[in-house]
Amino acid sequence: MRWICVAMAMLHVLFAAASQNQDSVPEFAGTLSLDSIDVSGSVSALQDSANTAMAFNVDTIMMSDEFREKFGSPTLYDFPYSRTRSLPDWKRLWINTAVLVGAGVTTMVVLESLPADATAWNKTENAKVPLFKRWVRNVKAGPVWDKDNLVFNYALHPYAGAAYYMGARSCGFNCWGSFVYTFCISTFFWEYGFEAFNEIPSVQDLVITPVLGSLLGEGFYLIKRKIVSDGYRLWGSKVAGYAVAWLVDPINETIGYFRGDQRKASRRSDALRGLEGSSWIAPSTNGLQCGISLTYTF
């Protein structure tokens, strides 16, 4: 634990100096040495220990009050890729869910206007049964294997699931939490919600939307990470970056535009480029030592 205490003390000095003179550009470099370890120990294990120590200190800087005040709260896009790291923002998730409800109502209106062969809904028969009685009837009868258009089942539904997944993933939830969110939205909000007013819940949709949608969504998350890390540029173009980011994460990108999320992400990305670190291993009289050097430029 000694190196952790040393790191915290050095970071305290770092931010104290920065707060006294924000106009200057001070530099801080510190070397944290781990205790000597017997030479028979694994070199790769030593390197892993040094890299873990460096990651700890980078995380400490980003989560500090000074960094958050100047550049905004960090998101998963500011940290190394992980399937298990979680920084949940429940407020943003509830906003996303409210937007999905509105989008669901809009989608139902659009689907109602399409020809019957496009949705496989028997609109003539549906009109003979009151709305909520129709929902109870369909829920009790399902789920069944549907005969919907292949485009709906195997293209639009996975994309919708991926959009649900990204709705949670970009709000700081890990891949498992995002999958649960996708399952709940696709099953209870859509399949046993809006769509059940017009048709019996579908077996394919109950499986394909959350499962394939989540797999596709994690791919979308990796694409967006690349775009965000390059300052919302793709192939050097911000137009392409914003367009693809919106395609892979339509909910967060639409809402985030009005919150200024893209500008905040670019500022944090630029700030973190001033954070440099390296790890080292060196022989000593008692065996081997490993450590890190961390430099942060304001």
Sequence and secondary structure as in RCSB ss.txt:
>XXXX:A:sequence
MRWICVAMAMLHVLFAAASQNQDSVPEFAGTLSLDSIDVSGSVSALQDSANTAMAFNVDTIMMSDEFREKFGSPT
LYDFPYSRTRSLPDWKRLWINTAVLVGAGVTTMVVLESLPADATAWNKTENAKVPLFKRWVRNVKAGPVWDKDNL
VFNYALHPYAGAAYYMGARSCGFNCWGSFVYTFCISTFFWEYGFEAFNEIPSVQDLVITPVLGSLLGEGFYLIKR
KIVSDGYRLWGSKVAGYAVAWLVDPINETIGYFRGDQRKASRRSDALRGLEGSSWIAPSTNGLQCGISLTYTF
>XXXX:A:secstr
 HHHHHHHHHHHHHHHHHHH SSS  EEEEEEE   B TTS HHHHHHHHHHHHHHHHHHHHTSHHHHHHH    
GGGS   SS     HHHHHHHHHHHHHHHHHHHHHHHHS HHHHT  HHHHTTS HHHHHHHHHHH  B     H
HIIIIIHHHHHHHHHHHHHTTT  HHHHHHHHHHIIIIIIIIIIGGGTS  BHHHHHHHHHHHHHHHHHHHHHHH
HHHHTTS BTTBHHHHHHHHHHH HHHHHHHHHHTHHHHHHHHHHHHTTEEEEEEEEEETTEEEEEEEEEEE 
